[in-house]
Amino acid sequence: MTEGHEPTPPETGVANDMSGKVTGHAVQTGNVGGSIHIGDVVNPPRTVNRKVVAISVAAVVVVAVGAGVTGAILLNGHGSGRAAPNAAVVPASKTSPPVLVEGVSHIKSQIASHDFVLPDPLSLGPSDLAAFRDIYQDSGRYESWFAEHDGAALGMGLITVALRGNAADKVQITDVKVIKNCARPYGGTYFRGYSAGGGDTVKVAFDLDSPSPVAQEMALTSTGLIPTGNDFFSVRDFTLAPGETQSLVVGAYTKQYSCTFTLQLIVATPEGSFSEDIDDGGKPFAVTTVAPSGDKTLAGYRNAYVYNEGIAWEAADPKTVPAPAG
C-alpha cells in the first residue's frame, strides 16, 4: 500500500467491479519483493472486456503470491533457517552473535607424537629441560609457553572449536573460510614428543599450499587422512538449534611452507548471513612443514629436543634425528 493512504474499500476495487468497467482504481506492481501499490487513476473510466480484467487480476495475484513463495524458499532453504544464498555476509555482533564460540583449543600436530616447531633457535640446558617437562605436562602453562615462543604445529595442525547456538531460531554454518599468510618453513627449534596414541579425528581441513583453500571433507584411510575432493559444507549440514552445542575439529596442512592463519565462520540465519572470526587468543594459528635438509633428518634445524619415553626431554643433534614420515 502507498504510505499515508487508507486501504481501498473492496466494493470499489478492480476485482469487485463485475459491470465490465474499471471504476476508479488500477493495480500497479511495485518492487521485486512482490509488493502491490494502489494508486488513483487520472484517466476517465473506459470499457474493457471482463475476461481481460479477470486474467489481469489473476496474473497480479499469481505474481504477488509467487514472489512471497520465492522469498520463503530463499529464507528457509532446507527447512533449517538458512538465509538467502545471495545475501551479503556482514560481521556478526560481538555481544550477541548467532553462534557463540565457547572454546578454541590449542593447535596441535595431527601426528601421534604431537611434534612442534619454533621459528627461532632455543638453547635449553638440563635444568631448563627439567623445568620444561613440568610445563609440558600442564596444559595451561604449556599453551602459554607455546604462544610466547610462536610455536607451530607440524604438517597438519588440528583445532577443536566448541560452538553453541545463540539465536532464537536454528542457524546453519554454511562455510568456514581460512585467512592465511605463508612463508618459508620454520627452521629454528624442533621438539619431538612421545607418541600417546590416537587423538581427535578431523573431518574438515584446509590445504594451505593452495592459492584459495576451501573447507575440504577428509576421510581416514589405511594410508592416513586424505581429502575426498568435496567441499565439506556442500555435502554436510551443520546446524545449531537454540542452546545446542557441537564441536568442530578443523585441520590445516602444508607440505611446502610455514603458515599463520585465522578462521572465519559463515553463519546463515533468517535475518541474513553473518561472519565470525576465530583465532588463537588474539594471535593467528601456525603450522609448518619440516625444514628442508637434503636428507631424511632434522638437519634443517638449529636445535632439536626429544621427549624420551615420555619421561624426560633431552637435547639431540638435529643431524642424527630422523625426520617424520610424510
Secondary structure by P-SEA (a helix, b strand, c coil): ccccccccccccccccccccccccbbbbbccccbbbbbbbbcccbbbbbaaaaaaaaaaaaaaaaaaaaaaaaaaccccccccccccccccccccccccccccccccccccccccccccbbbbbcaaaaaaaaaaaacaaaaaaaaaaaccccccbbbbbbbbbbcccccccccbbbbbbccccccccbbbbbcccccccccccccccccccccbbbbbbcccccccccccccccbbbbbcccbbbbbbbbbbbccccccbbbbbbbbcccbbbbbbbccccbbbbbbccccccccccccccbbbbbccccbbbbbcccccccccc
